[in-house]
């Protein structure tokens, strides 16, 4: 009887273990696709995500990540399994180090082989060529007689609006200006999605555009002829980690079925549905795949109740993400910065070094600091928390240092005369007297963090920056406000919360006025 009971218990345990292991097995088929912060890239990311899900895999679309370098580093680090990029970008940006190493990059096959050496699979063309171009209002172009890029040389007073990425690219504005021998134009750098609004309002006269942008027809723009043949071709291709493709052949094969299915007209029409008709990217991508590839991709409901429910869900999700980013980074900063400020006050040489280092960190551009964090922490909340942590150090360290070094000398002498040892003086006299200054530093750091955390959306950290980025991309004021208003409200709440803490823990005679 005992053996039978043991056998039954063993079988039951084995059954339970098999149930527990089952989700783990399914989790191995998780796919992560990425996209850049413009509509076409987000649409293509949605296409990849639908194709991956059609195989039964779970797929996360990390949408609207920062520029080319953010996606590329994420792909190499394994934070993204696949995304769509362009042959011109691959040659000029991603393989810019290959030529000095002795490799020849002339054809797409050369690119494919160079990519393979980096462990990246490059697909054949999806079909369309989305090259860069310069565009301006049709009426102005006709009035000034401008049809070619070289015609711009005769109009040095034109206002040029250039996207941030195009300004810095190897095949961007600087090299274009040298090729065409432009005079010194007045240049404004801005987000690509805002440039069309700038053209419409007359704030700029010329901007860089993508030739499949839906706004070209909508805003009645003239695409200037590249008469010196400067811009390379930008055929869209899928970049996929070879290790992922080897480990998941059916999923990789399904994603690669998108090759050859998208021409320029189709891509432009899909972008127009999102940017001009306000349709959801997921639905536009699903509709295309269902029609062309006979997929059965699900469509999201778009009624008012569904939109309101999505807005509430988005607000709850972004609030939770934003609070975590700010709270964790601030807590870590307090734990490090207060001891550093105390040590700085006790040792002048050490203090000069620490204050110098945290001051230098504060001067780093936030986007650059986020990109520096990606190779260490990958994409998501961790690199954003690390960047916010570094930005929080200066106000707390400096205020702790100032609070401790500004205690009146006679007060310190009284503590020494009473026979208090250094540790007791610090705990019972110096820290309490410096507390108002320390709290002021923490409050400043917290308010800075609430605002800076919105940039974390560029590397997939979420928070209130996500709806702001999407709103800018789609020129949707309601979406921008869904991120901006809660962020402002949180900053005010943080201000009041620290004022309450000050009243609760600091003597009225010591409070800062």
N, C-alpha and C positions, 0 to 999 in steps of 0.2 A: 504493500500500500504506500509505504514511504517513497519507493522509487517512482511509482506512478504520479504521486503528488509533485515530486521534484521535476519529473519530465514535463508535467503540465505547466508548472511555474516557469520552467526554462523556455517552453514554447511561447507562453504569453509574453515573456520578456523580449524574446526574439521578435515577436510581432510588433511590440511597442517600439523597439529600436528601429525596425524597418520603417515604421510610420514617421519616427523622428528624423530619419535619414532622408526620407523622400523629398522634403522641401530643399534640403541641401543639394541634392542631385539636380533639381530643377534650377537652383540658383546659379549653377555653373554656366548656364546658357544666357546669362545676363549680358546685354550688349549696350555699349555707350557710344552714341554718335554725337558729334558736335557741329556747331555752326557759328559763323561770325555775326556781327551786329548789323547786318543789312538784310532786307526782306528776301532777296533771292537765295541767300545762303540759308536763312531759316527755313524757307520752303524746301530746299534740297535736303536739309537735315530731316525735315518731316517725312520726305519721301523715303530716305534711308531707314528711318525709324519704323514706318509702316511695313516696309519690305522685311525688316528683321522680325517684327512681331508676327508677320504672316507665317513664319516657320515655327511659331510656338514659343519663341524666345521672349524673355522680358527685355524691354529696351528703354533706356533713359536717353532723352534728347537734351543735352546740355546746350541750350540755345543762347544766342546773343553773347557769346564770349567775346573777349577783346579782339584785337586785330590778328593779323596773320601769325605773328610770332607766338602769341598766346596759344592758338590752336596747334601750331607746329610743335611747341614744347610739350603740350598736353598729349599729343599723339605719340611722341617719342617716349614720354614718361609712362605711357599706358593708361592715362586718365581718360583718354578717348580712343575708341577702337577704329573709327572711320569718320571721315568728313569729306566734303567736296571743296577742292581748290582749283586753281586755274594754271594752265601751262606757263603763261607769262610770269605769274607769281612764283611758280616753282623754279623756273630758270633764273630769274633775277633776284629772288629773295631767299628761297629755301636752299638752293644749290649754289649760292654765291661763293661758298668756300671750296667748291669742287674744282673750279678752273685753276686757282692757285696751286691746288694739289696735283695738277697735271692731267686732269680729266677733260675730255672734250664734251661740251654740252651744246649741240647744234640741233639735233632732232629730238622728237618725242621718245624715240628708242634710247637715245643717250640719257635722257632724263630718267627713263624707266630703269635703266641699268644702274645709274647713280643712286636712285632711290632704293633699289634692291640692296645696295651695299650698306644702306642705313637701316635695313630691316623693314622697309616700307614698300608695300605693293601699290603700284600706280596703274589704274585701269586705262582702257581706251577711252576715247572722247564720249561724253554723254550726248554730244551732238551740236551744241551751240557754242558760238564764239562771242564772249562778252568782254570785248576789249575796252580799254579806256578811250576817252575822247574828250574834247572840250566843247561845251555847248553855251549858247547865249540866246537871249530872247530873239525870236524871228524878226519882230518889228525893228529892233535895234540893229540887228545884223544887216537887214535890208537897207536901212537908212544910212548905215556907215559903209555899205558895200563890202562886207566881210563874208567870205565863203570858205576861206582856207585858214589854217592856223597861222601861216606866215603873214597873213593880212593884219594880224594883231600888232605887228611891229610898227605899223603906221598910226597906232592909237595908244600912246603910252599913258593917257589919263584914265584908261578903263580900270575899274575896280575888279580885281581877280579874287574869287573865293575858292580856296583849295582845302580839300579834306585833310585831316591830320595825317592819315596814312600816306596819301599821295605826295604830301610834302616831303616825307622822309624816305620814301622807297628808292631803291636803286634805279628804277625806271620811272621815277616820279618827276615832280616839277623842276627841280634844279637841273637835271640832265636835259629835260625838255627845253628849258630856257636857254641852255648852252647851245643845244642843237639848232634852235631857231634864232639865236642871237637876239633875244628879247631885250628891250630897254628895261629900266628899273620900274616895274609896275608896283602899284600899291597892293600888297598881298594881305588877305585876311584868311587865317586858318580856322576851320570850323568842322563840325560833324557833317559827314556826307548827307545825312538825312535832312539837315537843316538848310543845305545849300539851295535846294529848289525853292524853299520859302524865301530865302534871301533874294533869289532871282525874281520871284513874283513881286516882292515888295520893293524892288529896285535898290536893295542894299548892296548888291554886287552886280557886275555885268557879265562875267564869264566864270564858269566853274568846270571842274572835272566831273565827268559823268560815265556811267556804264552804258554801253550801247543797247542793252536789253531793258534799261529802266523804263517803267511804264509812264513815268512823269514827262518823258520827252514829248510825247504827243499831247498829253493833258495840259502841259504849260506852254505848248506851241513853241518849242525850242528848235534852234537850228544847230545841227551837229556839224562842226567845222571839219573840213577835209584835212586829213593828215598828209599834206602834200610832200613832206620830206620822209615819210614812211618811218616815223619814230616809234610809234606804239607797236609792240609785238602782239602776236595773237594770244588770246586768253581762252583756250578751249577748256571747258569744265571737265574735270576728271575726278574719280574717287581715289582718295588716299586711304589705305587701310594697313594696319599693322600686320606684317607677314605672319607673326606668331599667332595672332588671332585667326587669320585665314586658315592656317594649318590646323589649328585646334578645333575650328568650327566650319568645316568645308561647306555644309548645306546652307548655313546662314550667309557665309561669304558669297557663295554662288548666287543666292537669291538677291543680295544687295547689288551684285555686279550685273544683274539682268537689266538695270536701269541704263546701262551703256547703249548709246545709239537711239534712245527713245525721246530725247528732248531737242527740238529745233529752236531757233531764236524766237520765232513767232509764238510758239507755245509757251516758252519761258516768260516772255514779255506779258502774254495774256494772263498767266498765273499770277505774276507780280501785280498786275493791274487789279485783279479781283481782291487781293489783300489790301493794297495801298489805297485804291480809289473806291472800291465797293465795300470795304470793311468786312470782308469775309475772313473766317478763321483760317490761319495757315494750315492747320491740321486737316480741315475739311477740303481746302483747295487741293492739297497734295493727295488726299484719299480719293477725291473725285477723279483726278487725272489717272491715278494708278488703277482704279476700278474700271475706267473706260479703256485705257490703252493696254493694260497688262492683265485684265480680268481678275484683279485682286478683289478681295471682299473686306477692304479696310473700313472700319466703323466711322460713322460721321457723328459729330457732336451736335446736340440740340442747340438751337440758336434763338429760342423764344425769350421773351423778356424775363420770365421767371428763371429760366436757365442762366441767362446773363447775370441776373442779380445774385443767384446762388454762386456762380463762379467768382463774382466780385467779392462776396463775403468770404468764400473759401480762400481767395487770394490774399485778402486782408489778414485773415487769421494766420495763414502760413507765413506771409512776409513779416508780420509782427513778431511771431515766434522766432524766426530766423534773425531778425534785426536785434531783438533783445539779447539773444544768445551771443551774437557777435560783440555787442557793446559790453555786456556783463562779464563775459569770460576774459576779454582782452583787458578791461579795466581792473578786474580783480588781480590778474597776473601782474599788471603794471604797478598796482599799489604794493604788492608783495615784494617787488624788486626795487621800485623807485624810492620808497620811504627809507629803507636801509642804505641805499646809495646816497641819498640826500644827507642822511645822518653822518655817514662816513666822510662825505665831502665837507661837512661843517667842522668835523674834528681834525681833518688833515688837509691843509691848504693845497699842497701839490696834488694829492689824489683828487681833491675837489675840482681843480682846474682841468684835469684830464677828463673826469667824468662829465662835467658840464660841457666841455668842448665836444665830446663824442655825441652826447644826446642832442646837442644843438645842430651838429652836422646831419644827424639822422632826420631831424625835423625839416631840414631844407630839401630832402630828397622828394622829387615829385611822387605823388601817391601811386600813379599808374606804374611808374618805374619800380617802385618798391614792391608792388604786387607781382610784377613779372619776375623780379629777383627771387621771390618766395616760391614760384611754381616748381623749379627743379628740386627744391627741398621738400615741399609739402604737397605738391601736385595741385589739382584744381579743387575748388570747394571752399568750405568755411575755414579750414586750417590756415592757409596762406593769408586770408583776410584777417583772421584773429592775430596772426603774427605781425602783420603790417600795422594794425591798430594798436597793438601792444607797444611797438617802437614809437608810434606817434604820441602815445600817452606819457612817455617817460619824462620828456622835458618839463612840462608844467608841474609835475609832482616833485621831481628831483629839485628843480629850482626853488619852488615854494617851501619845500622842507628845509633846504639849505638856508634860504632867507629867514624863515621863521626861527631857526636855531641860532643863527649868527646875529640876530637883532635883539636877543634878550638883553635887557639892561645889565651892565657890568656889576652894579651893586647887588642885584638880585643873585647873580652867580656867586659873588663873594660871600653873601649871606649863607648860601647853601654849603659852601666850603667850610665856613666858620662853624656851622652846625655839625660838622664832622661826617657829612654824607659821602659815601664812596662814589666814584664816577658813575657806576651803573645805577645807583639809587638816585643820583642827581638827574640823570637822563630820564628815568622813569617817572620820578615824582615832581620834578621842577621843569626841565627843559621841554619835554614832549607836550605836557599840558599847556605851557605857555606858547608853544609853537603851533598848537593844534588849529587855531583859526587859519593860519597861513597854509598849513598842510591841506585842510579841507577845501580851501579856495583853489588850490592846485588840482585836487582830485575833481572838483566840480568843473573846472575849466577843461580838464582832460575828458571828462564824461560828455560834455556838450560837443567838444570837437569830434569825439568818436561817433556820436549819433549822426553827425553830418557826413563824416568821412566814410562811414560804413556803407553808404549808398554806392560807393565806387566798387565795393566787393562784388556786385552783380556782374562786373566785367569778367570775373574769373569763376563764375558759377556759385558764388557764396549766397546768392539770394538776397533777402532783405528788401527794404523799400526801394532800393535802386533798380530792382527788376522791372516793376511797372513803369518807372521813370524812363528807363532805356527803351522799353517797348513803345511807350507813348511818344518818345522823340522819333523813333523809327517810323511809326505809323502816323506821325503828326496828329496825335489824339490827345487833346487837353484833358479829358476826363481820366485817361490812364495816367498821365503825368501827375495829376492831382491825387490819384490813389496812392502814390508814393510820397509826394511832397508834403501833403497835409499831415499824414501820420508822423512823418519824420520831424516836422516842425512841432507837432503836439508833444512828441516824445522828448524833444529838447527842452520844452517848457516844463514838462513834468519832472525831468531830471533836475532842473534849476530849483523847483519848489521842494523836491525831495531832499536835496542837500541843504537847503535853507532850514528845513525841519530838523535835520540831523544836527545842524549847527546850534539851533536853539535848545535841542535836547541834551547835547553833550558839552557845549562850551559855555563857560560862565559869561553872563551878560557884560561884565567889565572887560572881557578879552575879545569880544566879537569884533570883526572888521567892519568898519563903517564906510 
